[in-house]
Amino acid sequence: MLESLFKLREHGTNTRTEILAGLTTFLTMSYIVFVNPDILGTTGMDKGAVFVATCLAAALGCLIMAFLANWPIGMAPGMGLNAFFAFGVVGAMGYSWQQALGAVFVSGIIFLILSATGIRKWLIEGIPKSLRSAIVAGIGLFLALIALKSAGIVVGNQATLVAQGDLKSPTVLLAVLGFFIIVCLDALRIKGAILIGILAVTLLSALLGYSAPIHSIVSTPPSMAPTFMQLDIAGVLNQGFLHIILVFVLVEIFDATGTLIGVARRANLLPEGKPNRLGRALFADSTAILAGSALGTSSTTAFAESAAGVQAGGRTGLTALVVGVLFLLCLFFAPLASVVPSYATAPALLYVAGLMMRELVEVEWNDITNAIPAALTAIMMPFTYSIAEGIAFGFISYVLIKAFTGRFRDIHIATFIVALLFVLRFALE
């Protein structure tokens, strides 16, 4: 049965290898079931419901990827967009989390249309590589600021805007310890390093009395009613959400396409000159976004951590199926998720932020007309506390600098349209 479904022999693999690959991928990305409820919970969303939504959205995304695309790629609510959802759209802009879910749903529909019509490919080819890389790095800086604030390492200061927190605080020291546990374990190639770091800090914090005690680990899943089908689509259409939806769509496209192509190439699933299943994988990604918003979580996307499973031999959708089943099993560990403090997930955020900063090497630093817009993109995200503002500054400055230096041919129509939409947004505010 598994052979006929996933064509294991054709892909040079077997059931045992695929199961081990699925377990490997799950261990590297399972931290999201603790981090996502913690982030979205800041908006007023019920953390228990978000935990269930996260597990179900991840499982559903993995199952769609397994049976539709037959690719070994795990899916779950993505880092970066969950922060934009919570701290940007709801926290800074003041919209409700129901409207934010509506924006995610609409962005998923647009992503689906773009993927089905081929516009996605045109858009990806039209956006400069330097800007794409800077967006990822900028989101990393944004996550870093959130992580340092959650850990208490960085605090507000009226004179200097930000300042160093109390490094003698026990919770700060626990966060620092968690960060070094994650980094060292990952450097030693120990699977599940981020998950181990989160759980280690949570357990130590509970034992020392700095957080709620752990009374139980397993229970029936919490109710999903507080977030299920609570998205406010009408509110999105009436509240001038254009730039928010634009940011969701752009990041979803860049993130999903980059991850899918990168992991698929490692697994030799994109042979030159032959048909491939990238279109199906993108369809699976956009469908998962729609399902996730209905369940009550931010954008679901392909995880770059899937490369760990590919490295372990995963080549087919059976790997993704295993990941999906393991996420379903996570539903019964809600009590553990409920006692994880913010300073236990902060090290994970900071580590992911550091990994995202690697994208800066892709920027063409020798060309000022590419380097400066890229730098502005990355810098403005943490300093305006908004991914949207960073992308806006980057695209607008790119078009202006290229135009004023006479390099009109470098301005792709897709880049010009995105920049124009952001200009209109500023003008209409």
Secondary structure, DSSP 8 states (H G I E B T S, - for coil): -HHHHH-TGGGT--HHHHHHHHHHHHHHHTTHHHHHHHHHGGGT--HHHHHHHHHHHHHHHHHHIIIII-----EEE-TTHHHIIIIIIIIIT---HHHHHHHHHHHHHHHHHHHHHTHHHHHHHHS-HHHHHHHHHHHHHHHHHHHHHHHTSEEEETTTEEEE--TT-HHHHHHHHHHHHHHHHHHTT-TTHHHHHHHHHHHHHHHHTSS-----S-------TTTTT---HHHHHHTT-HHHHHHHHHHHHHHHHHHHHHHHHHTT-S-TTS--SHHHHHHHHHHHHHHHHHHT-S-EEE-TTHHHHHHTT--SHHHHHHHHHHHHHHGGGHHHHHT--HHHHHHHHHHHHHHHGGGGGGS-TT-HHHHHHHHHHHHHHHHHT-HHHHHHHHHHHHHHHHHHTT-GGG--HHHHHHHHHHHHHHHH-
